[in-house]
Amino acid sequence: MDCFNYPLDTKTLRRKRAKIYRELSEKPGLIEKKIAVLGGSTTNDVVDMLSIFLLNHGIKASFYQSEYGQYWQDAMFGSPELDAMNPDIIYIHTSWRNITDFPQMDMDKSTVDDLLENQYQHFEAMWTALEEKFHCPIIQNNFDRPNYRLMGNRDIWDYRGRSNFISRLNQRFYDYANNHTGFYINDIDYLAQDYGLSQWNDAKYWHMYKCAMNMDAIPYVAQSVASIIKSIYGRNKKVLALDLDNTLWGGIVGDDGVEGIAIGPEVPAGQVYAEFQSYCKNLKDIGVVLAVDSKNDEANAIAGLNHPDGILRPDDFVSIKANWDPKDLNLSQMADELTLGVDSFVFADDNPAEREIVHSQLGVETPAMDGAENYIKVLDHGGYFEVTNFSGEDMKKTQMYHAKAEAKKAQAAFADYGQYLDSLDMTAYITGFEPIMIQRVAQLTNKSNQFNLTTLRCSEDDIRQMQDGGKHICMAGKLVDKFADNGIVTVVAGEIKDSTVDIKLWLMSCRVLKRGMEDLMMNEFVSRCKEKGVDKIVAHYYPTAKNAMVKDFYGDYGFTLESEDAEGNRTYTINVADYEQKPVHIKYMSSRTD
């Protein structure tokens, strides 16, 4: 829906919210989450907007809202409704108006420092109480600023200035976020500045309705919170597919020649495109995969990407489809090659007709790339690639997909698939959920959708509790081949109940599909069950719109189908003694932590 693209159509979102909600509620593959909104102001409109933004990301939310201004009391002392809900996410919607004490002109610096500490501790005590009770992610607004400065420009650097006080208090929040997993900042300070501080802080909305910001700004707040939540639950976009002519450079390379396209420092238009290329290159560094989908001769496309003043080079892209085929067909083929759904893509093209075709045929997000000077803002403000958890493996995504492409080329040279697997020179490392990898394991549970048997989404605390609780067999598998270190690609967890293990979690990254890693993990899981004195394994398959590929996974390993309900949910069992080990073409290194 166009109303969700930047700039937001706030009037349509507010006026047609109920209709939009009904339409989005019919989307297939929705996941359900419980969200507690603890507000220092009225939150009804925030929740209304948040509900439809989350639905647009495939998340159907039920909400708890604190009474007006009771956010701290609910957090510290609880409420029957909140406790019964046991939320999956807690969002604390506060603003500068919830700072209870500001510096006075007659205060010395040590007094102001004490005042700052007291204000900070008010919030840290709340975060600690919520984490200890609910063990779920917490999203906290930072503080926006008033639209006035008592001391003018001095307000930002004088220790008694409100602007200075808020900046220092925000920094304490950021320090806490850097040191606590599962804690996220919703940056309303940035949102307010981007929206326009005077309009954002229109006082009539506070005094008449107790809304912390202009009502038309609320959709931007909801979009920002929804971006954090969808990122936590693996609903981010993964690939940015880019047109070339008048998107990555000015002009048409086939007509103007390489020397005639606008890119680089010589002309203002070239500077704009160079800056956009630099932004795209930075996206790659945070794990976004880049691709080209352009109507062009491939030789011209490659020549343009090798322009001496360009920032992006052919190796920065995992796929370059420069031809005269329909762009939706190119993008669909690209998705198959990368083993990704088309809903993982964002398509950036200056041509509105091409955008419309791709969106109507595939449902791919196609932001309005109108005016090169706006390209960065449109992509950035769309929130497609929100970063909540960031690991070293995210920086290697392009390398990993290049390695996958090289492996596919190598496969073509072998008539026997087993010989091909041997040629990859694969080594696997299987460990428990060690502290250094907990972030990555949690990230995989929220990002893996196709090879995912139970679709259980886990926070880092959930993963830590499985490993430390002594009631689970936990396994994380890393795969290295001659082309690349693929990192942690598969996760299994089974809960031990007497002499039975119930598999709660089994997933794998599709980029190593059919390499035998699943066979090795099953062999090792059964072996660890034997060591634990387990006689029987219970396993489950819960169908989604994306995981049909593993529908018969357990049956292929000799498990018996015990039950299947009308929705297709299946339960399987196998006696440990009856399992037959599968042959593999992977060297195995074990690092046991149990």
Secondary structure, 3 states (H helix, E strand, C coil): CHHHCCCCCHHHHHHCHHHHHHHHHCCCCCEEEEEEEEECCCCHHHHHHHHHHHHHCCEEEEEEECCCCCHHHHHHHCCHHHHHHCCCEEEEECCHHHCCCCCCCCCCHHHHHHHHHHHHHHHHHHHHHHHHHHCCCEEEECCCCCCCCCCHHHHHCCCCCHHHHHHHHHHHHHHHHHHCCCEEEECHHHHHHHHCHHHHCCHHHHHHHCCCCCHHHHHHHHHHHHHHHHHHCCCCCCEEEECCECCCEECCHHHHCHHHCECCCCCHHHHHHHHHHHHHHHHHHCCCEEEEEEECCHHHHHHHHCCCCCCCCHHHCCEEEEECCCHHHHHHHHHHHHCCCHHHEEEECCCHHHHHHHHHHHCCECCCCCCHHHHHHHHHHCCCCCCCCCCHHHHHHHHHHHHHHHHHHHHCCCCCHHHHHHHCCEEEEEECCCHHHHHHHHHHHHHCCCCECCCCCCCHHHHHHHHHCCCEEEEEEEEECCCCEEEEEEEEEEEEECCEEEEEEEEECHHHCCCCHHHHHHHHHHHHHHHCCCCEEEEEECCCCCCHHHCCCCHHHCCEEEEECCCCCEEEEEEHHHCCCCCCCEEEEEECCC
